[in-house]
Amino acid sequence: MQIKAVLLDFGGTLASGGLDWDPYHETIRNYLISHGHPLEMRDLKKALRGTLTNLEKYRATGKEKTFEEVYSDFLVRLGIPHDDTMLEWLHNNFKTHYKTSFYPCIEELLKGLDAKYKVAMVSNTMSDQPRMLLEEANLDQYFDLLICSRDLAVRKPNPEIFRIVLDRIDAKPSETVHVGDSVEADMYGARNAGITGIWIKTPNQPPWNGYAIGNICELPAMLKALEKSS
């Protein structure tokens, strides 16, 4: 296989992370109370659950919303008037509480990929945090394109997001690989767009009989093997 472009997922692929929900909820409640909107924690959680449930239904259609759109719905459910300043605070608060750590070897890996291929990040997220974290770590220099699904209003496995990315980096599906940890979003999505998928083995995933590696640090060896097989 002749490889000219490598697409990379973010969460579970380049970095691990998660949200500590209880402190996150508490900061939102305290902020809203400080702005004259007293509310019980149970009401906040109920409103957020409803918002996120609707978001998942929307995402099941292959579409995406921005953080601001999602949390505008959350505030409407609470009957709280809001503006861009409040939504910006909520987004920044989310990014503060969502703790992320890059996997070992990431900079070395990206430097090596950048020297040989066109490289793009394709992340399913309503936030711009993946792009922000790469920029803060000065790792964005190794990418030709950084795409969060919020940017395009579509998300993996919708093949449209892959088509848009390939068009922007001027790459063909047959010369592209996509690396990710989700079989449904990353592998099925890439396959349906005509792209070769490389799965990072992750527990509790649907079956995948294509290419697979144990972690992102094994990617260079897999790419070398694919190119040699051609």
N, C-alpha and C positions, 0 to 999 in steps of 0.2 A: 504493500500500500504506500502510495506517495502522500505524505502528510505535509500540508502547507499551513494549516491553522489548528489551534488547540483552544477549545472553549472550556472554561472551568466554572463549576458551581462554587458557591462561597461557603455557607454553613454546612458543616459535616464533611467538607472537602478541603478547603484551605484553613478553616478555623472551626473551633468548637465553642459553644456558648449557650446561654439560657437566661431566663428571666426569673429573679427571686420575687415571686408574686406578692407575698404579704407586705414587704417593705414598699414595693411598687404601688400597691393599692393605697397604702397609708399616705404616701407622699401626694398622691392625687387628691385624696380626701382632704388632707390638710391644706393643700393649695386652694381647693374650691371653697373650703370654709373661710379661708383668709380673704377670699374675694366675695364674701357675703352670701355663700350658698351652703348653709349647714345641711348635712345629710348623713344618714346612717350608713355604716359600711355595707350592710346587707343590701341596701338599695343601690349603692355604687356597683357592687359585684353583680347584682341581677341585671343592671343596665348594660354592663360590659359583656356579660355572658350573651345577652340577646344580640348585641352588636356583632360579636365575634361569630356567633352562630349564623347570622345573616351573611357575614363576610365569607364563611366557608361555603355556603350555598352559591354565592356569587362566583367564588373562585372555581367551583366545580364546573362552571361553564367555560373555563379557560381564560377568564378575564381577571383583572387585578384592579384594586383601588389604592389610593395613596393613604398614608397614615392620617393625614388631615381630613380626608373624606370619611374614614372610619370613625375617628374620634369626634367629628362633627355630629355623626349619628348618635354616638354615645351621649353627648351632651344634650342633644335634643330629647333623648329618652328620659333624661333627668330633668328636663324642663329648664335648662340653664342657658341663658343667652350667651353667645360667645363671639369672638372675633379672631383674626389671624394671630394676634399676640398670644391669646390663650392656647390656641392650637400649636403654636411654635413652642410654647413652654412644655406642653404635654409631650410633644415629639422629642424635645431635648431630654426630658425626664425619662422617657422610654430608653433613649440611647445611653443614658447614665446608668440605668438599672439592668440593661441587657449586657451582661459581662461576656466578653469574647476573647479568646486566646488563639493565636496562630499556631499551627502545628510546627514541630521542628522541621528544619530543612526548607521552609517555604521560600526564603529569599534566594537561597542557592538554586532551588528548583526553578523559580520564576526567571532568574537571570539566565539560566541555561535554555529555557523555553524561548525567551525573548530573542536569544541569539540565533535561533533556527526557524522559528515559526511566527505567524501572526497569532497574538494571544488576546482573548477576550474573556471577561467575567460575565456570566449570565446567572443572576441570583433571583430567586423567587422571594420578594419581600415588599411590603408596603412602605418600608422605611428606606432612607438613603444611607443607612449606617454602614453596610459593606463597603461602599465607595469611600465614605468618610474614613473608615478604619485603614483602608489601603493607602489613602492619601496621607494620613497621619504617620503611618509607618514608612512612608516614602517608597512603598511597593507599587504604587500606581505607575511608576516610570517603566515598568516591565510589561504593561498592557497597551494594546492598541485601542481597546474599548472597554469601558466599564458600564454594564447595563443592569439596572435593578428593574424588576417587572413593573414597579410603580411608574417607571419612566415611559412605558409603552402601553400601559393599561391591558396587557396580556401577560400570561404566565405559563411556565412549563406545566404540563406537557403539550400545551398548544403549540403546534409546529410553527405557527406564525412568528413567535418570538425568535426562533432559530433562523427563520428566513430573513427577518429584519437585521439580525446581527450579522449574518453572512453577507448580506448586501452592503452593510456599512463597512465591513473590513475587506470586501471584495474577495470572497473565498467561495469555493464550490463545496457542496455537501460531500461529494465523493473524496475530497481532499482534506476533510475536517474530522476531528475527533472531539467528542464532548465527554468530560469527566465529571462524575457526580455520585452522591451517596444514595439518592432516591431512585429505585427501579422505575416507579410509575412516572415521576416528574422528569427525571434526567434520561434514563435509558429508553423508555417508551417514547418520550418526546423526541429525543434525538433520532431514534430509529424511524419514526414517522416523518421526520424531515429529511431522511436519506443520509443521516450522519452516523458515523461509527461511534457507538457508545462504549465507554470504559467505566465499569462500575467499581466504586470503592465499597468493598464488602461491609455491609451494615446489618445488624440483627433485625429481625421482624420485618423483612421485606418480601415482596412477591418473588416468584422464581425468575431467574435471569440466566440464560444459557450462553450469553455472549462473553466478551472479554471482561476480566475482573482483576483487581489488585487488592492487596490487604490494606494499603494506606497510600496517601498521595506521594510519599517519598519513593514509592516503587514505580511511579509513572515513567521516568526516563527509560528504564529498562524495558517497560512494556512498549513504548513508542519505538525503541530501537528494534525490538523483535518484530513489530508490525511492519516496519520499513524493510527489514531484512527479508521478510517472508514474500515481499513483492518481487 
